[in-house]
């Protein structure tokens, strides 16, 4: 035993999966005197080991899936024992001792999957029992005395026995939460005990011969019952007692004789899983659409047809699985495709003809099974061209041709692109001519001025006048001559000139460029310089310079990395700082440079002062096996371990030898060679030599490493060889104790949903199981690895090292077994091979060979496919070539407003106050607040078109007089259409919309059934018809409706028309004189703190403002403020100093023109349609039209701004940049007098020329709560 002294502190250990057959059991367990729990599952035990007697503090013992025939032994001598789990053994009644039920604390007993024929004797004495599992035995009776004493039971499983009746004393189990009675012949059991079990949550009665007559009539008292299983019975309909279970979440009624469902199923409002498979159903009731929480619905093997599935099934928005195989379905309702969360759709063995086209928009579907539908024709699938995005031809001629331009226009664009008609370029060429007269005149003037200056200096020197002293004192080092340093010895000329990443390693005082394949891999004893080159917002080159210090690096490397980092900055002329990064404490910015993927490697290059000793490598021999994933099994280092059927890898330090047996496959050799390459690159710094050897052609060095050549190489691996399953332990450390639980990675890997049974045996460890704050021990029988997380504590690391030594010596292992330490980021390649897809060097497709290439058509097929795709539309830039939408004339807008208001019969307004909507006074119509939500109910007159068809006449003749009168009374109401407009301010939360949908909307729907339309709008994105009802008096205030600032502050309103008089708004903006503009009108309110006069209001009219807009501004001022305010209309330049400029803050320079209003256009670039497309927003765009996940192009007549959101993909950025260049080139040919310049803008850094194109620009709206 390893003398580590940690075993007495171990509180729990999981030794499951080891081989303890033949009486072998580790004696070291005796030393674990503080053990609280012990798991010995699947260890091959035939009897309880004697070592358990020393574990006097043991509370939980699990010996499942063994070969135990008796529990007699030391269990009754363990006074603290609380739980005994002995399922899946060979226990009989004689093998269960009576004295274990005398243990005072025994509360959990699991004897399922054994050979018991009756309840264990003396079981009723275990009065503290909470969990009892006797399932899958041969018990035929339950003694009456059992449930008289065991009244505290919470879990009872008696499934898969031979019970024909249940004792009446079961009604005493008032605390029972789970009752499982599956697969028992309980035909004559009436189950009258069930209503008394009021705490019941789970009830399973599968295959218990249930009928309508042997179920309780009512289960109303079971208010907590959530899981019911009545499958495999003889039910002809759903039992009435189930309809009263309002908390039901899972219901299984499969394999019965149910022919129809009642409308009462809408009582199951909490139901999540419904299984009705293998019944006689022909249709589902409409009320099933009310089960909005339903996630899984199984309808296999019924008699459903298209009419049997209600059309409103799309209301089940949470539906994830829908299975209706083996039915009579010819079609499925299109509404089923509205269940956006659908993951699994099984419709095989039906009569399907086709599926709805919307089936392709179910993006989350993982399984779509439509097999054995012989007449099925799948709808066309949208073409996905994501792979072609980078092959788009963005030339102006090609995009004009795709947009449908005439050949003459395309030819003109080509001529414009190839000609020299650019006026700016022409000016630049003229300036560069050396023989131009202007240049000669300029030279003459400069020569004359220099002659005059020289003559003046001569006169000053002759007269002896003293020079005037410098006004600024010069620094001491300014007079020194600074030598020109040459950095070409260290850095190449093109360094930092292209966007990307460069890494240098300090070796012998000099930076050495690191290959790109090793970026992100740092040796612990080295220092590095990292240069990141990128383009800033203005398109100029910018740099970030880091120098990284390894934990084991020497002083000379640290100093040289800092010095050369500064030299690099000077060489580039960069203004950035050189940032120091230390191993294990890297900044977020540095990690982001490598996409948070850096790793550490032990060792380093030679120091300039010291010579690093050569690393000592342990020679090991591995057998390579595995069809899909390469796996390595360590074997004894001798020649007799070789097998001609396998490939072996000999790790001999800087010499890696791959030995191929005479019967081994070529693919195994290739995998072994690849693995050796990984070891060389990751662990040997590329200095190892890889040698390929075949059987019979070995080198003397190979046999020398193995201790000599054997006489004959024979098969030594058993034909039924099965590798040991790795066991992953997590080291737990508490106050004075240690724990070593196993991680059941077959269940805890990255599968949030339930796993398939057929996937379980193939599952491997995943890297995501390893937590950086913990330490793990991976036991592979012939290897024991310790994995140390970067953020784990030192105490856990020390405990793990000692526990691994104990674990290695505790169990029987081969002599070549080793304990290997792996620090996070520096894992050896053998350790990585134990995990699935932990591969960071090379990825090779072993499945692709020459035959598959020929089957795919080879090179000729590729050429043919490329030619077919050449004429396909890969990008839609048509919107860039369309002319700008002209503004709507005032007369046309007024006529449209008049028509819409004539149809308006009445309008009622409501505003959200607290949690309810209150009626809005009519005098406040047209006044909105950014923090509020408003509802307007509008009734419109709709003329009715009467039809005089013969069918109408026949129907009218068949009706009675009373019905005719009723129709005449109802007819006028049908002349109205009601539209509810919901308006939400920019700062308002979504609670207003939720409150509306659950209160006012339902009320309106009941008042106007079938005639109601709901239109939801947000601020500055209003419906034009809605805007017309306020006749251009649409005012948006900041804040809440009844919130008054204290003391009152001045407020400034900007009146602006976007694209036509219909879209006129008066919006409150920041009170800042810099926002004024000579082409607009503004309203400024300056409040007073007096009761007689509340303040003064100015209507400021710019000198270039439209007269109609000036008149409108005055009307809005009179409408907004009553006579308690002094009102005054002032023109630009006539502002009074005392109130206007004081109220607005101070006088500042402002824009005197709004020429951008005549040219501003906003485009949206996106690839959400499956191809890259550009669309234009209407002229009434606002700040909220800037989509955070797309690229927006804004043209203000002088610049074209490319606005980049925070969630934009790199593909969209690159394609949008090309589209922007196409647009600029197109506008240069269309409007040569206004050449545009390209500007890049990121969200949150918008300049003033950009923001002024938007009415009332403010901070970006946060996602509504």
VENWOBEL-V241502 format. One record per helix or strand of 3 or more residues. SS is the DSSP state (@ for helix, = for strand). FROM is the first residue (numbers start at 1). TO is the last residue. If there is no record, write none. Layout:
ss=SS from=FROM to=TO
ss=SS from=FROM to=TO
This chain:
ss=@ from=7 to=9
ss== from=10 to=14
ss=@ from=21 to=23
ss=@ from=27 to=31
ss== from=37 to=39
ss=@ from=50 to=54
ss== from=60 to=62
ss=@ from=75 to=77
ss== from=83 to=85
ss=@ from=93 to=95
ss=@ from=99 to=102
ss== from=108 to=110
ss=@ from=123 to=125
ss== from=131 to=133
ss=@ from=146 to=149
ss== from=155 to=157
ss=@ from=168 to=172
ss== from=178 to=180
ss=@ from=194 to=196
ss== from=202 to=204
ss== from=227 to=229
ss=@ from=240 to=244
ss== from=250 to=252
ss=@ from=263 to=267
ss== from=273 to=275
ss=@ from=286 to=290
ss== from=296 to=298
ss=@ from=306 to=308
ss=@ from=311 to=315
ss== from=321 to=323
ss=@ from=334 to=338
ss== from=344 to=346
ss=@ from=357 to=361
ss== from=367 to=369
ss=@ from=386 to=391
ss=@ from=396 to=402
ss=@ from=407 to=418
ss=@ from=423 to=432
ss=@ from=437 to=463
ss== from=500 to=507
ss== from=510 to=513
ss=@ from=516 to=518
ss== from=521 to=523
ss== from=527 to=535
ss== from=541 to=549
ss=@ from=555 to=572
ss== from=578 to=582
ss=@ from=588 to=593
ss== from=599 to=601
ss== from=620 to=625
ss== from=631 to=635
ss=@ from=639 to=641
ss== from=647 to=652
ss== from=655 to=660
ss=@ from=666 to=683
ss== from=689 to=694
ss=@ from=700 to=705
ss== from=727 to=733
ss== from=738 to=742
ss=@ from=745 to=748
ss=@ from=757 to=762
ss=@ from=767 to=769
ss== from=775 to=779
ss== from=783 to=788
ss=@ from=794 to=810
ss== from=818 to=823
ss=@ from=829 to=832
ss=@ from=850 to=855
ss=@ from=858 to=870
ss=@ from=878 to=881
ss=@ from=890 to=903
ss== from=904 to=913
ss== from=916 to=919
ss=@ from=922 to=924
ss== from=927 to=929
ss== from=933 to=941
ss=@ from=950 to=957
ss=@ from=961 to=975
ss== from=976 to=984
ss=@ from=991 to=998
ss=@ from=1000 to=1007
ss== from=1012 to=1018
ss=@ from=1024 to=1028
ss== from=1035 to=1037
ss== from=1051 to=1057
ss=@ from=1061 to=1063
ss== from=1064 to=1069
ss=@ from=1073 to=1075
ss== from=1081 to=1087
ss== from=1095 to=1101
ss=@ from=1107 to=1120
ss== from=1125 to=1131
ss=@ from=1137 to=1143
ss=@ from=1155 to=1158
ss== from=1161 to=1166
ss== from=1172 to=1176
ss=@ from=1183 to=1185
ss== from=1191 to=1195
ss== from=1199 to=1204
ss=@ from=1210 to=1230
ss== from=1237 to=1242
ss=@ from=1248 to=1251
